[in-house]
Amino acid sequence: MTRILFLLALFSLCLPAAAQRADVNYDEAKVPKYVLPDPLVLADGKPVRDARTWNARRRPEILELFRSNVYGRSPARPEKMTFELAEIDPRALGGKAVRKQIVGSFSDRTDSPRMGILLYLPAGAKGPVPVFLGLNFGGNHTVNADPGIRLGQVWQKGVKQAAVETARGAAAHSWQVEMILACGYGVASIYYGDIEPDFNGGKPHGVRALYPGETGAESWGSIGAWAWGLSRAMDCLVKDKAVDAKRVALMGHSRLGKTALWAGAEDTRFALVISNDSGEGGASLARRKFGERVKNLNTSFPHWFCANYTKFNDREEDLPIDQHMLIALIAPRPVYVCSAQEDQWADPRGEFLAAAAAGPVYQLLGKKGLGTDRMPGVHEPIMNTVGYHIRAGKHDVTAYDWERFLDFADKHLAAQR
């Protein structure tokens, strides 16, 4: 019974933000006419014609627009952050993996938030390996049924509690650890609640509490905090000689897919970014006003974004940016956007169109975007420097998704299978 209750609670975290409502548009014919901001036009109206102008001027302009209007401003790396190798097993998962469990402390305060990094590397690797990095919803022990994973603590209804043994491996289908290892990649995962608990009022219990001066309408929200935490995990991975830090792929699902895109935009050390079912505030175009909208986000999850984002409730057309520009910030690095056919709340077509509209920036930088504005059919992935697929089913991460993630990573990170 405990495991069933935990699975239900974990599933609710991954579900779209609200149930379908009569006032939500799921009709393509009702999508308003809109004009997307041009990522290749400077704030002064001049066109961007070369990579130098993009990198020196336009990219910083777009980053600032997202910081001031959507995700908020995050601080620099903390000077007193430390990482401790708490456990290593060279023959984990029946000898298939090296398992490391690392504790990162965000400050030298005794009450500092700490994040546990679960890292699996293929056993017998002959050199540094590429790694998939991502946050998980329910605790590291849910990523795999491995009895060696520390249980730690998790947040339940605003209260931090000891994790339960019966939840071990509850989210294993969303991580496919053995599949990833068999393909020559490592996998690193962190419980997102270690960085910041996911409820309105959770700020005193997370990393944002370490920066009490970070306030105001442009102050970072929880998505900014989670993204910042991913960068801190990267600080750890670059020090591990068994990890190829130049080939770290960032993956996130749902709200953590929004997080992965923002982390990949701000931190160019991530070699590849995957956003799965991220929807509004992630990969889908806000101006389509389809499915979840800005007001839904700010009403249901007021802690996710900066306060300025509320200015665009029911006024998406006034945003100075849209999500195709977020995807463009990752250029020229590979980015993969994924949708689910039944996840209309996340607007699969809006996710595809955003990925397609990022194409001109990739082309400017000598890379190939999606190469089409025609949405592919179910299970017909596109894999250029910008990739996309839509699969059958609901809001989730499945084995099919991971098979495609690995295909995309093989194309761009060249792991040896």
Secondary structure by P-SEA (a helix, b strand, c coil): caaaaaaaaaaaaaccccccccccccccccccccccccccccccccccccaaaaaacaaaaaaaaaaaccccccccccccbbbbbccccccccccccbbbbbbbbcccccccbbbbbbbbcccccccbbbbbbbcccccccccccccccccccccccccccccccccccccccccaaaaaaaacbbbbbbcccccccccccccccccccccccccccccccaaaaaaaaaaaaaaaaaacccccccbbbbbbcaaaaaaaaaaaaacccccbbbbccccccccccccccccccaaaaaaaccccccccccccccccccccccaaaaaaaacccbbbbbbbcccccccaaaaaaaaaaaaaaaaaaccccccccccccccccccccbbbbbbcccccccaaaaaaaaaaaaacccccc
